[in-house]
């Protein structure tokens, strides 16, 4: 099995189209098709269902994709490791992050990384914490900044960044605005503005209300922080968010959420096991650790800048 066959397979799987994949790989379409056929012959299974409009993975193709991505990630890591030993950091840093993550200023961190390692190509993907963890485990991302949602596994490890309580945001004229603090039972009849279920803050809030035995209705579901704040500011619902979000919209009333035990919004860096961590990811984490040492208030003590 040749690496180029796996690279060709992944490109077709991502683009779901032979012509687009061939253009991206800068190979002929006939050469790409021949490469996929050779892989299918070796594995003795069809990898794609081909129609005139699209290409989709078969069950065998889906099984191969995860393994192929891991193999290619390990090959890239091997190349990068050899380059790093020679004193040159190059290759690609593939990073994932949730929006407005606490404990790290992503743009500033990446700018500092680029200054130190100009030969490394930076790729950034924004998504929910659950999807980001899956991407790191599959080898598609070198690391991700996300919300802790589970303990470490044999495929993932986490480095704590910061932790903070969850806070309720509402319009200043809302009946709860003068309460000083609220518990989940106070919010049972409210309409909520919240993120999609894959986002870390949504997962934490769902778990806290389920533990309290309080049903809640997410009437307005968004996938960016500022839309959430806009909707709350217009009085269309209340939101349970990490405490540092309150600094983004000072006009809103922020109320501590009590009665949820030890519910904490804890952000982490998610990485593969140490032996599988790329040199670029290690360099980025070193840079982040240096930032924490210079400015501890920006890291594990909490964050307002994210």
Secondary structure, DSSP 8 states (H G I E B T S, - for coil): --HHHHHHHHHHHHHT-HHHHHHHHTS-HHHHHHHHHHHHHHHTS--EEE-SS-EEE-HHHHHHHHHHHHHHHHHHHHHHHHHHHTT---EEEEEEE-TT-TT--HHHHHHHHHHH-TTEEEEEEE--HHHHHHHHHTTS-SEEEEE--S---SS-EEEEEEEE-EEEEE-TTSGGGGSSEEEGGGGTT-EEEEE-TTSHHHHHHHHHHHHHT---EEEEEESSHHHHHHHHHTTS-BEEEEGGGGGG-TTSEEEEEESSTT--EEEEEEE--GGG--HHHHHHHHHHHHHHHH-GGGTTT--S--
